Amino acid sequence: MLSVILLQGIPCGSYVDQLSGNDKLQCEEALANIIDAVIGSNRQKAYVISQGIVPKLVEKIGNSDEDINIRLNALIVIGSLAKGSAEQVQKLIDDYDIVRFLIAQVLIPNVDQRIVAHCLSALRSIYQFPFAPVGLLYTNTMTLPHLMSLASVDSSLQIQANVTSILVPICNTYNEQILLCQAGAIIFLARMISSQHDVLQVPALRCLACMCFTNRCVSDNVCVTSFEGRSMPDILSSLLSRARNPEIQLTAARCLTYIHRSGTLPPTDNRIVYKTLPCLARLCTDDFDQYTRASAAETLAYLAEIDSQLQRLAAICNHLIKSLSELLQSQLALLRQAAFRCFASLGANDEDIRKKIIETKGLMEKVLEGLCDSNPQVRLAAVRCLHSLSRSVQQLRTTFQDHSVWKPLMALLSGQPSNELLTVVTSTICNLLLEFSPAKEPMLDSGVVEMLCQLTENADPALRLNGSWALMNMAFQAEQHVKTKIINCLGADKILELLNDSDTRVIMKTLGLLRNLLSKSLHIDDIMSEYSSQVMQAVNMVLDSQHPSEVKEQALCIVGNIAAGAQVKDYIIDDDKVLTRLGSFLSHKDLKLQAGTLFAIGNFVRRKDSRSRERYTKLNELGIISNLNEVFEKTSEGTEAYEEIRSILKRLLFS
């Protein structure tokens, strides 16, 4: 047998000689033997590649004077090698630049259509691998238009299918999507989608979906494109019919989903509400194969992720919640992952939907099992689901407490979890640390403060945000020992560092943390006695910054808390910088800054003690009292600001 001889390596040199010689019959025989050996055998493919036969094949194919049958057989061998293992295909690309060669062949004017067909078939196989050189198709601006011209209505079905399939994996980035659009791909795909051949429709729909994903520009172009008198959205909508192949229904629904999520089609569009959403919900039922159900659930999750009305419609559509709960019983990780993601999407905003999900028999047990799943993607999806459900105050107090949800969540923080998992886990922990959550105390005893403080050191801004956010939640109306633990563990210097963070959201949550720490008189005195210089430095730093008004408003609220709560010492009267800022913000056109300033000054003058007269003198010297009078005269009577200023002036009058 040839396969055995080839593995031994005995005749390989003779094959190279036969391919190099001028004897046509010997060359044809050698090619026939190699074809028989490599088809279906990766082992033989590897041997042929390693023995230097590929350059001889390339030489034969590229020689236009060579017999056409020899060229075609050489291409059949290349096509078979292109269906080999990833390592073998990588070698074809790196060592022999085979993709560039094949592209060059199809670009030759008036080349034999059989050559074109075999080259396209090999390219199609190679481009299924993620490492295929996508850039080679974009280097020459004429390459893609030429490829699409080859797939004319007069060409073979195989050529049309190969060209369409080549386009699918080459539009994963924004620039690739735009370039493909500029090459005329939308109208080309419209023709393929409108054909009656599944072999053309499926790859064309997949390509269109890839092009539209998170790309508003392409999606806009799709929606203004018509083919044979019908708009593209209408063509796609027609493919959602039950009579269609489920794969076509699913991929057409994915196209419409991506067009909607890009912002082109609104969530109220009838093709989204009455066609896409019901189609996806129907494809989640047990009437379809597992892959279809999983893909439909994933797509539906994305469709309804940010729109509460679509979430409400999906929750009552085609017994979706029941279908998703059935998917959680599957042994297939892909199905469990899709179900969790869809549940997370459905429960993102609506309390009634969350209640309905949680009350589904055995659902909570499945979520907890998902947190311990051996598949990392299932674990991530289960945490996303739990995060969505944790937005319910009622469930935090009941179901979450009954199942001690915090324990498996905290367990996920051990080891080396990915940043993505860590972000979702800590987002859920933020909710579990809210003031009314029963999980707050046991989590405190389990070292959650230390974990959150470490999180604020992370290079990922999303994790720093979650760390500061969770600490803020924990500090809200907390006991003194909890606040002391937070500030001692985090450290005043770290708070100052977080207030200089590049992410405004982190700054906001850190200010919220400070505000919650400084919220009771006893606590304020205790904290300020040790950290007053750092706290006032932090406040001044924010007030002097270029941050938006909502950030400075938080700093002003901290000033107000200190002014009202510090009983042992008046920290505000001794800080001219803060008082000067208060004066300048009084007449600020931004209402947030003005409101924060009035809150701070109001608390400052409400105190009645031995330094009341000194406070009045200080405010008068800095021109704040005259500013108050000026603003009062310009403020409309009956407004909240008017009443606040009047109250402040009245108190100052009796100081």
N, C-alpha and C positions, 0 to 999 in steps of 0.2 A: 504493500500500500504506500502511496505517495506521502500520506500524512506521517507515517512512521519514518520514512527515509528523510523527509524534511527536518523532522525533529532531531535526527542524528546529524544533520548538516552535510550529508555526503554530496548531494548533487547541486547544492546551491550555487556554487561557482559556475557550473555548466549552465544553469538558468540565466545567470548574468551574461555569460558568453552568448547564449542563444538570443537573448534580447538585444545584445549589442551587434550581432552579426547581420548579414544581409540575406540570410536564408529565411524567406517568408514563412515556409511551412514549419521550420523549427521554432520560429518566434511564436507562431500561432499555437503550436503544441505546448510550448513553455507557459504561455499565458493561460491556456485552458487548464493545465495542471495546477497552476498557482490559484486560479479561481476556485477549482474544486477543493483545494486545501484550505483556503482562508475563509470561505463562506461558512459561517456558523462556528468558527473556532478561533477564539481570541489567542489561544496558545500559538497557533500557526501564524496569525497576524503578527504577533510579537516577533516571531522568528524571521518572517519576511522583511519586516521593518529593520531588524537588527543586521541583516545580511546585505544591506545596501542595494536592494532591488528597487526601492522607491525612485531614486534618481533616473534609473533606466525607464521606468514607467512614465515619468514626467517627460523625459526626452521623446519618447514615442508619441505621447499625446500632443506635445507642442509642435511636432513636425507635420506641417500641413501637407507635405508630399508623401507622408506615410500612408499605407493602405488603411482605409476607413475602419475596417473590421479590427485591425490591430489596435488602432487608436481607441476604439470603443471598448475592446476587451481590457486594455490597460486602464481605462476609466472605471470599468466594473471592479477591477482590483482595488483601485483607490477608493471607490465608493464603499467597498466591503471593509477596507481598513478604517474608513471614517466612522464605521459603526462599531469599532472596537472599544477597548477600555479607555478610561480617561487618560491613563498614562500613555497609551499608544497614540491617541489623538493629539495629546500635548506634544509628543515627539514629532508627529507629522507637521504640526504648526511651527514648532521651534527650530527643528533641524532642516526641514525641507520647504518651509514657507508655502505650504500647500494651499492655504486659503488665498493668498495673493495670486498664485498661479491659476487657480480655478476661476477666480473673478476675472482675471485677464482673458481667459479663454472665452467666457460668455460675452465679453465686450468686443470681441473681434467681429467686424462687419461681415454679414452674410455667412456666418459660420453654420455648419451643418446642425440642424435642429436636434439630431440624436446626440451630438456632442454637448449641446446646451442642456439637454434633459439630464444627461449623466452628471455633468458638472453641478447643476442645481441640486440634484439628489444628494451628492456628496456634501455640498455646502449646507444643505438642510440638516444633515446628520451632525456635521461639525458644530453648527450653531446651536445645537441643543445643550452643548457644554458651556458652563458659565465663564470659562476662561477663553472662549473663542474671541478672536480679535475683531470686535465690533467696529472699531475705528476704521478698519480697511474699507468698509462699505460707505463711509462718509468722507474719505480722503478726497475722492473725485466727486464733484457735485453731480456728475452725469451718471454715476453708477446706479443709484437707486431708481431714477427715472427709467434707465435702460432696462433694469431688471423687471420693472413693472410693465414695460412695453413688451417684453418677451412673453408675459402672461396675458396676451390678447385673447379675445373671444375665439379667435381662429386657432390658437395653440392647443396642444393636448391638455386634457384635464390634469394629467400628472405635472406638467410644467406649471400650470396655474396654481396647483396645490403646493408645489415646492416653493415657488416665489412667495406665496402668501405665508407659508410656514416660516420661511427665512426671516420675514419681517417681525414675527412675534417676539423673539428674544432680543431684538436690537433697539428697543425703545423704552429702556428702564430709567433713564435720567431725563431731566427737564430739557436739556439741549438736544438729546436724541429725539425726543417727542416732537420738538419744534422742527428740527431738520427733516424728519420724516413727513411731517405735515407740509412743509415747504416743497418737498419733492413730489407732492401730489398724491400722497397715500390715501387721503380721506375718500376722494371720489373713486379711486381704485378699489378700496375696501368696500365702498357702497355697492359697486358692481358685483363683487364676490359675495357679499352678504345677501344680495337680491337674487342670486342664482338659486337653482333648485337642488344643488349638490351639497350634502353635508360636509364632504371632504374639503370644500372651499369655504363654506359658511363658518364652520367652527374655528379654523385658524384666523379667518378675517375678523370674527367677533373678538377673539382673544387679543389680536393686535390692536383693534380699536379700543378695547378696554384698557390695555397698557398705555396707549397714547393719551387717553383722557384722565388717567389717574392723577389726581392733584394738579391738573394742568388746566386752568381756566381758559387760556388762549386757545388750546386745541379744542376743548369742549365747546367754546363759542363757535369755532369754525365748523365743527360737526353739526351743530344745531342750525346753521344757515346753509348747509349743504343739502341739495335735493338730488334724487336719482329717479328718472322716469316719472317725474311729477309728484313724488312723495318726499317729504322731509326725512332726514335720517332718524330723528326721534320716533317718527311715526312708523318707519320701516322696522326699527328695533322693537317698538311696542307690538307690532303685528307678529313678531316671532315669539311672544310670550304665551301664545295659544297652547292649550292642552294638547292639541293635535301635533305639535312639533316635537322633535327629538328633545328629550329632557336636557341634554347637554347644550343644545341651541337655546332653549328657554333660559337656562341658567346663565349662559355667557351673555345673552342679550340683556338679561336683567342686571348683570354686573356692569355692562356698558352704561345703562341708564342710571344705575346707582352712582358710578363714578362721575358722570356728567352732572348729576344733582349735587354731589358732594363738592365738586369743583366750584359750585356757585352759579352755574349756568341755568339749570332748571330749578325752580323753587320747590319747596316741599309740598306746596299746594297744587302743583301741576297734576292734572288728571292721570297722566301716564305714569307718574310716580305713585300717586295715592291708590288708584283703582286698577293698575296693571302690574307695576313692578313689585310693590309690597305684597299683594295677594299671591302673585306667582311664586315669590321666594318662600312665603309661609307654606304654600302648598308643597313645594319641593322639599320641605323639611319633614314631611310625613313619611310613614313607613311604606308608602307605595313605591318609593324610589330606592336606588342602591345607596350604599353607605357614603361613597364619595360625593354623590349629588347632594345628599342630605347635609353632609358636613360643609360643603362649599356654599350651599344655600343659607345655612345658619350664619356662617362667617360674613357673607355678603349682606344679609339682613341686619346683622349687628352693625355693620358699617353704615348702611342706609339710614338707620334710625338713631344712630349714636348721639346726635346733637339736637334732634328735634323732638320735643315732648309730644306733639300731636301725632307724629308718625309712631312714636313709642306706644301711645295709647291705642292707636289703630292696630298695630302689630299684635299687641297683647290679647286682643279679642278676635284675631283673624285666624280662621282655620284650626282652632284648638292648638295654637302654637306652643303655649306653655307646656301642654301635655306632650307634644311631640319632642320638645327640647328635653323634658325630664326623661323621656324614653332613651334619648341619645346618651344620657349620662350612665345608662345601664350597660352600654357597649364596652367590649374589651378593646376596641380600637381607640387609641389615644386621640387621633384626629377628630373623632366624633365628640368625645368628651370635651376637648378643647373648644370646639366650635359652639357647643351648647353653653358652656360657661361664658364665653364671650358674648353670646346673644343675650343671655340672662343679664349680664352686666350692662349691656346697652339698653335693654327694656326697662331696667330698674333705675336708670340714671337720674330721673327727675321726679317721678310720680310715686307718691306714698302708697296709693291704692295698688299699683302694680307690684311694688315691693312686697306688700302684704300678701298679695295673691301668689307671688313666687315663693315666699317663705312658707306659706301654708300648704304648698304642694307636698304631698306625702313623700317623706324620705329625702326631700331636697337638701335640707340643712346638713344631714348626715353625708350626703354626696359631696357637698361643698367642702366639708372638713376632710373627707377622704382625698379630695382633689388637692388639698394643701400638702398632703404627704405623698402625692403621686410620684412614681419613679420618673415620669416624663417631665422635664423642666418646663415645657410649653404648657402642659396641662396645669402644673402648679401655678404658673403665671396667670393663666386664664381664670383659675379658681380664685386667686387673690383679687383679680379685677372684679369678679362677680361679688365677692365678699365686700370689697370697697364700695361698690354701688349700693349694696344692701345696707351698709353701715351708715348711710346718710339718713336712715330712719331713726328718729328719736325713740319711738315706741319699741323698735326691734332691739336697739342698744340696751334698753332696760329689761327686756323680756328674753327673747330667743337667744340673743348673743350672750346674755348672762347665763342662761340655762345650759348652754353648750360650752361655756368657758372658752370662747373663740380666741381670746387673747393668747392662750397658751401655744397652740400650733403656729400662730402668727409670730410670736417671739422666737419660736424654734427655727423659723425660716431665716432669722437674722444670723444664725450661727454658721460657721464655715465661711465660704466665700461666694455669697449670692451675687448674681449679676446686678449691675446698676439698675437695669429695667425692673427686675424683681424687687430690689431694695426700694425703689421709688414707690411702687404700688403698695408694698407692705407698709412702709412708713406713712403713706397717705391714709391707709386704713387705720393705723395706730393713732394718727391725728384725731380721727373721729372717736376712737375708743377712749381718748383722754379728755373728751369734753366733760364739763362740770357735772352733768347729770348721768354720766355713764358709770355703772357699778364696777366696771373693769379697772377704773382709775387706781384705786387703792392697791389691789393685788399686783398690778403692773409696776407700781412704784416700788413695791417690795422685791420685785424681780429684776431690778437694775435698769429700768427703762430710762431714768434720767441720765445715767452715765452713757447709755447707748445713744441717746439723742444729742448729748453734748459732743460725742465723737463725730456724729453725723454733720455737725456744723463745720467740721474741719475738712469735709470732703471736697474734692475738686469739682464735682458735678453740682452746678447751681440748683438743680431740682432737688438734690438730696440735702443741700444746705437749707433750702427753703422748707422742706419737710421737717428738718430738725428744729429750726426756729419756730415753725408753726406749731408743732406738737408741744414744744416747751411753753409757748404762749397759752395753748389750751390748758396745759397742766397747771399753769400759774393762776388761771382765772378762779377767783374766789377760793383759793387754796389756803390751807392752814400755814401758819408761820414756819413750821419745820420743813414743809415742802418747798416753800419759797427760798428758805435758807439753803436747802440742799441744791436747788437749781443754781442759785447765784454763786455758791461756793464751788460747785462742780464746773460751771461754765467759765466763771472768772470775769471780772470787770473788763480786763484787757480784751478778752474775746468778744464781749459785747460791743466795745468800740470798733473792733476789727469788722464785725458783722455790719455795723452801721456805715462802713466804708465799702461794702460789698458792691460788685459790679452789677448785681441784679437788684432792681428796685423792690421786687417782691420780698426778697430776703430782708431788706432794710425795713420794710413795712411790718413784717412779722416780728422782727427784733424790737422795734418800737412798741408793738403790741405786747410783747413779752415784758418790756420795761414798765409799761402802763399797768399791766396786771400785777407785777411785783410791787408796784407803788400804789396800792389801792386801798389800804386800810391804815389808819393813823398809827397804830402800834407797829405795823410792818414797815411803814414809811420811816418812822423814827429809827427803827432798828437797822434798816438797810442804809439810810442816809448817814447815820452816824459813822459808818465804816467806808461807804463808797460815794459820799457826796461830791467829791472833786471829779470823779470819773463820770458820775451821772450828769452833772452840770456841763462837763466838757462834751459829753455826748449830745446833750440838748442843743448847746450852742453850735456844735459842728453841723447838726442837721439844719438848724434855722439859718445858718450862714451859707448853706449849700445851694446848688442849682436844682435841687430835687423838685418834683411837682408839688402842688399845693396840698394834695392829700397826705403826702409824707410829712410835710411841715406841720400840718394840722395835728398829726399824732404826737409830734414833739410838744406842741402847745398844750395838748391834753395832759401830757406828763407834767408839764410845768404847773398846770391847774391842779393836778392831784397832789403834787408836793406842796403847793401853796395852801391847800385846804387841809392836808392831813398831817404835816409835820408839826408836832406840838412842842418839841424840845427846842428847836431852833428854826428861825425863819431864813431859809436858804435863798429865797428869791430876792429879798430886800438887799442882800449883800452882793448880788450879781447884776451890776449895771448893764452888762452886755445883753442879758436876757430882757431886762426892763426896756432897754432901748429898742430891741426888736419888737417887743409888744407895742410900743408906741408907733413904730413904722407900719406895722401890720394893721393897725386900727382902721385906717382909711383905705386899705387895699381893696382893689376892685374885685378880687377873688373872694367870694362869699365863704368858702371853706376856711381861708386864713382869717377872715374877720370873725367868724364864729368861734374858731379855736382861741383867738386872742381874747374875745369877750369872756369865754369860759375861764381862761387863766386869770384875767384881771378880776373877774367877779369873785373867784375863790380867794384871790390875794387880798381883796378889801373886806371880805366877809369876816375875817379873823378879828376878834376883839381881845386884845391883850395889851401889855405895856408898850408895845411897839406900834400900836395903831396910828398914833400921831406921826411917828417917823415914816410910816408907809405913805401917809398922805403927803408929807413934805417931799418925799422922794419922787412920787408920781408927779407932783406939781413942778419940781425942779426939772424933770425930764420932759415936761410939756405934755404929759399923757392926759392930764385932766382937761387941759384946753382942747386937746385932740378929741377927747370924748365928747365935749360940748359941741364941737364943730360937726362931728359925725352924727350926733343926736339930732341936730337941726336939719340935717339933710336926709335923715331916715324917715321913711313913711310910717305914720302912726298906725299902731295895731300890729305891726310886724314883730316877729320874734326878736330881731336885733333891737328894735325900738324899746321893747319892754325890758330887755336885758340891760341896755345902756341906762335907761331911766332908773332901774334898780341899783346899778353901780353908783350913779351920781348921787342918789338919795343916801346911800351908805357913806359916801365920801363927805357929804354935807354934815353928817353927824360925827365925823371922826374927830 
